[in-house]
């Protein structure tokens, strides 16, 4: 009796387990198309049981284009490139690349896009120049420059002052300071100054703007028994430069400017600097001599060098100031040897200061792309 009850219970449990296993096996198998269902055609996406995201089907349908459509878009972009309509061409090509072209067409579109981008880089954008607010200045005085920017691109140019997540647009000034003292010591110092672009620039074709910047004393606070010369060059480094809606990141170079700095009360030496040179030598006034030499206009430099060479002897205190004045005017150095200067000047006198003769200026300010 006990064995028969146990056998009966075992049969019930076995039947329940078998039924459960059949159901589990049936539901775990993948469900494929039935004989009544049509399989998806090659290249066609099968319908999904999951709900589609809003607009997904419409976007996919809109981006599936025929080969003829790609050819027409590429031809239109070629024509726009030829007319200089670079923004339109770039937008058309990016749209075509998003439309899933085949590999061969994608290469053709990318090649054309590279040509468009090269054209963007060749477009002249802004022409930059500088002038000093005051020239000359006196020792201890801060230096202010007026930066002029002119849009010559033929399209609207925009430079934001700052953009979220990127560095601000900056003016970068490279400064060469050269001190000429009355002992014929010539000391050259270089420095770099950064100033932020305070407001956005938005220039229509042909438009210009000015920005006035105080770049500080930049070493002009140091005392000197002589004269000081500055050469200031620089660039505007934009965080982005938009030309007709297209983006670039190249710097805008600023034509350099020169500036001289003197002791106070120098103005009376500017009325006739060549004559003042002779008077300073006669009165043994080395600082006045150097200041008068620095004030000589371009058209009178030959006459000034004539006076200096004629009065140069050697061994006197004023001779060191004469040598410093010659180095300042001629921008060449023969050391402290009067005979070298006297031998050199007659050979070059007639042509050295000719207007069409380029002067080599050693140690020009260097613009370094960081």
Order of alpha helices (4+ residues) and beta strands (2+ residues): alpha-alpha-alpha-alpha-alpha-beta-beta-beta-beta-beta-beta-beta-beta-beta-beta-beta-beta-alpha-alpha-alpha-alpha-alpha
